């Protein structure tokens, strides 16, 4: 997992051609004008999912991991806590869904860390990173986020 500002990510993550496409997309000036939904960048190799939601306080946050894609989660507006733990710490609620590239599960309290991510910052999660987004940082608030999926 990496937490960084958009301006410094190039010094912290491997700049594969696909990852570079993801970062170039996040530097677009019209991001706030794009509607929620999926935006193709490079077919199924790189694409973005624009979303907005209200964060929440959860006693047992729902963790997830992916095997086929790296998640680059960029906060356009608002702030959230994203829980992190090694995927090996998750107790799966359901079997991994290869079609959706996702496995949901829980991590025991005390075995995960919460990281604050604010507007202009991003979090990068590799397949070995379990993560639980949408957690409230203080009071619940509205978040506008882009998740760029980068094929492994």
Secondary structure, DSSP 8 states (H G I E B T S, - for coil): -EEEETTTGGGTS---HHHHHHHHHHT-TTGGGS-SEEEEEETTTEEEEEEEEE-B--SS--EEE-SSEEEEEEEEESEEEEEEEEGGG-EESS--BTTTTBEEEE--TTS-EEEEEETTEEEEE-TTEEEEEEE-SSS--EEEEEEEEEE-
